[in-house]
Amino acid sequence: MANYPKCTYNTTIVTDEGSIDIYDVEDSPEGQQNVCQILADASPKNDAGRPVLRSPWCLSTFNYNTETKVATPTDSARRFWGSVYTAIPK
C-alpha cells in the first residue's frame, strides 16, 4: 500500500463487484491532496499515462502530472474544500 501521510488506512470492504479501501483523512490541504493522489493511483491509465477515471466528487477533482505521477487538487476543489467542506461540523 502506498504512503499517504495525511490519510490513515482504516479497512477494506469487499463485494462481488470488487473492493474499496477506506481511509480516515486529515482535514487539511495536504489531506485533500492525498485523497486526489489515492484516486489517481487507483485509476487505470490511458495510453498517454493519464488517469482514465476522474474523481466524481468536487472535493477531489485533480490535475495529474504524467512525468511526476503526482495528482493535485484543482483550484475549484481547493476553494470548495476551504469554504464548504471545512465549515461542516464534524
C-alpha positions, -999 to 999 in steps of 0.1 A, spaced: 0 0 0 14 34 -10 23 61 16 -3 88 21 9 107 52 -24 126 58 -46 96 54 -48 66 77 -58 33 63 -90 21 81 -103 -10 63 -112 -27 30 -147 -35 20 -150 -64 -4 -181 -72 -25 -188 -94 -55 -180 -64 -78 -146 -56 -62 -132 -39 -32 -127 -4 -18 -102 8 7 -114 32 34 -92 59 48 -95 85 77 -84 118 61 -68 147 79 -90 178 74 -62 199 57 -50 209 22 -24 181 25 -52 156 33 -72 168 3 -41 163 -19 -36 128 -5 -72 119 -15 -65 131 -50 -34 110 -52 -52 79 -39 -78 83 -66 -51 89 -93 -31 59 -82 -61 37 -82 -73 48 -116 -64 29 -148 -42 50 -171 -48 57 -208 -20 54 -235 -7 89 -225 -3 78 -189 -32 99 -176 -59 85 -152 -90 74 -172 -113 79 -142 -115 113 -127 -130 120 -93 -168 123 -93 -165 144 -61 -160 182 -63 -137 180 -32 -112 158 -50 -111 167 -87 -75 168 -97 -48 177 -122 -23 149 -130 13 154 -139 23 124 -161 60 130 -156 60 130 -118 27 110 -114 15 135 -88 -22 145 -85 -30 179 -72 -65 193 -64 -79 217 -90 -84 253 -80 -122 248 -77 -117 217 -55 -94 237 -32 -120 265 -29 -148 241 -22 -127 223 5 -118 256 21 -152 273 20 -177 245 23 -163 212 35 -143 227 64 -175 246 75 -194 213 81 -194 204 118 -176 171 123 
